[in-house]
Amino acid sequence: MPEKQMSDSLLTGLLLAFAGGILDAYSFVNRGGVFATAETGNIVQLCVHLSRLDLWGAVHYLLPIVAFISGIFAAEAIHRHMQLRPQPRLHWRQPLLLAECLVVAVVALLPLGEFDNLANILIAFTSAVQLEAFRKFRGCAAATTMCTGNLRSGTELLYRFLALPEPGAAAKASVYYQLIGAFVAGAVVCGRLSLYLGGLSALLACFPLLAAFFLLFRT
């Protein structure tokens, strides 16, 4: 599975998945039990609170969903805008990674409690931008901010390898399971270090994001 550019490399995907795990664990542990990088859990929570007529509780989960949608729109708009311009020195995805680092730094400095909704909005927005901008690794369409789709795709390919066997299925399955492993590792690291760093543990995500930024210079 050749990698046409570093933004499609497995190493880039692993770095971003590690950051995704950090931010998802961070928002859940430190920012009111919200899964800010993936919205399925928030949609379920929204519906549960609406069924109980708890409107404020519903808003708590609605805000990151709206921010996530806005992030997808923003990523597509930026990509389209950059396609119309002369080839820049930076890969069009690199400024997005720097912006995500900046947002994460802002989130880390927001006091816990009264600013949790704002923190979750910012994380959801930037996570959506990351998800939309980085969509394929080693030829495999995959996500770096959630695991469900990767788990489905990886397991399907594993079955094809074991039952058929299908050439190349094992290598592709490995891509998905490695991304899941990186996400899990990020969540474990953040969950553990949140005990000591509290709200500042969001800054941990800046390390893999910056590593991915510099890696893209090799494109």
N, C-alpha and C positions, 0 to 999 in steps of 0.2 A: 504493500500500500504506500506508494510514493507520496511525499509531502511537498506540494508545490511551493509553499511558503511557510514561514515559521508560525504564522497565525493559525495554520492548520496542523501544526505539529502536536504530537502527544504530550511533549514536555509543557508546551503552553497550556494545553487543556488541563494537565495535572496541577499546574500552578493556580489556574483560575478555579478549579474545583476545590482546591485546598482553601482558597480565599472564600469561596461560596459556603463551605462548611463552617468556617469561622463566623461569618456574618449571620448565617441562619441560627447557629447556636447562640450567638451574641444577642440577637433580638429576642429569642425565646427566654434565655436566662436572665437578661438584664433589662429588657424593655417590655415587660408585661405579657409574656407568653405568646408573642406574635412570631409566626414564621415569615419573616419579611422577604426572603429571597424566592419563595415559592408560594403560590396563593391558594392551593387546594385546601389546606388546613384553615386558612383565614375565611374562605368562602363558607366552609362548614360552620365555623364559629359564628360568622355573620348570620347565617340562617337560623342557628340555634337561638341566638339572642333576639332575632326578630320574632321567632315563634313564641318567645316569652315576653314580648312587648318591651324588651329592654333596649330602647333606641340608642342610648349613649353607649352601651356595650357593643351594639351593632356598628356604630360609627368607628369605634376603636379598631375594628377589623376591616371596615370598608375603606378607610383611608389608605392603607398600604396597597389594597387592590387597585384603587384608582391611580395611585402613584406608579404601580407596575405597568398599567396600561399606558400611562403617559410616557414611561421610559421606552416602551416599544416604539411608540410614535416618534419619539425624539431620536432614537437610534436609526430608524429608517430615514428620517429627514436629514440627518447628518450624513449618512451614507450617500444618499442621492445628491446632496449638495457637493460633497467631495468628488463625486464622479464627474461633475460638470466643470471642475476646476483643473488647471494644469497639474501634472504629477507633483505632489509636495515632497519635501525631504522626509517627512515623517509618514509612516504608514497611517492610513486614516483611523485605524483602531488605537494607535498609541495615545493621542490626546484623550480618548475616552478612558483609558486606563489611568492617566494622570488625574483626570477629573474625578474618577472614582476614588482614588487615594485621597484627594482633597476633601471629598464629601465624607469619607470614613473618618478623617481627622476631625472634622467638624462634629460628627456624631459622637466621637469619643469624648469631646469636651463638653457636650450637653449634659447638664445635671440629670441624674436618674430621677424618675418619678414624673414630674410635671411636664417634661419635654419628651416623654417616651413616644407619643404619637408622631411628633416631628422627626425623631430619630428613625422610626420605622418607615415613615414616608420617604426619607432620604435613602435609606438602605434599599427599599423596594424599587425606587426609581433607578438607582444605579445598577442594581442587580438585573433589572429588565434590560437595560442598555447592554450590559455584559452578555446576557443570554442571547440577545438578538444579534450582537456584533460577532460573537464567536459561536458558530453553529456546527462546525464540522472539524473532526480531528482524525487524521490518517484515513480520510475518506468516509468516516462514520459520522452521521448526523447524531449529535449528542448535546447534552445540557451540562453546564458547569455550576448551576445554582440549585439543582434538585436531583433526585436519584430515581424516581419512579420510572420514567421513560428509559433511562439507561439500564435499569434492572430488567425491564421487559425485553429490550433489544438484546442485551447481553445473554440472557437466559435462552431466548429464541435461537440465537446463533450457537450457543453451547449445545442445544438439542440437535441442531443441524449437523454439528461436528460429530456428536456421539452416535446419532441414529443413521445418518446417510452414508458415509460422512461427506460433508460438503467442503471442497477445497477453499482454504482461506477463512473458513468460519471460526476456527479457533483463534486466529490472530485478531479478527474483528471483535470476538467476544471478549478477548483480553483487554482491548481498548476500553470497552464499557466498564468492565470490572475494576480496572485500574482507576478510572475516573471516580467510580463509587468509593474505592478505597481512599483516594485523596480527599474526597468530600468528608468521609467519616473521620479521617485523621484530623482535618481542620476543626470539625465539631468537637472532637475529644480534646484537642489542645485548648480551644477556647473555653470549653466547659470547665476544664481543670484550672486554667490560669485566671478565669473570671473570679475564682475564689480569692485571688490575691490582688488582681488588678481592677476588678469591678468594671465600671463603664469604660475605662481606658483599654480594656481587652480588645476593643474594636480595632485598635491600631495594629494588632497582629496581622490583620488582613493586608495591610500596606506592604508587607515584605514580599509575599508572593505576587502581588499586583505589580510592584516595581520591578521584580525579577522578570515578569512577563513583558513589561514595557521595554526593558533593555534587550530582551531576547529577540524582539521584533526588529531590531536593527540588523539582524542577520538575514532578513528577508531578501 
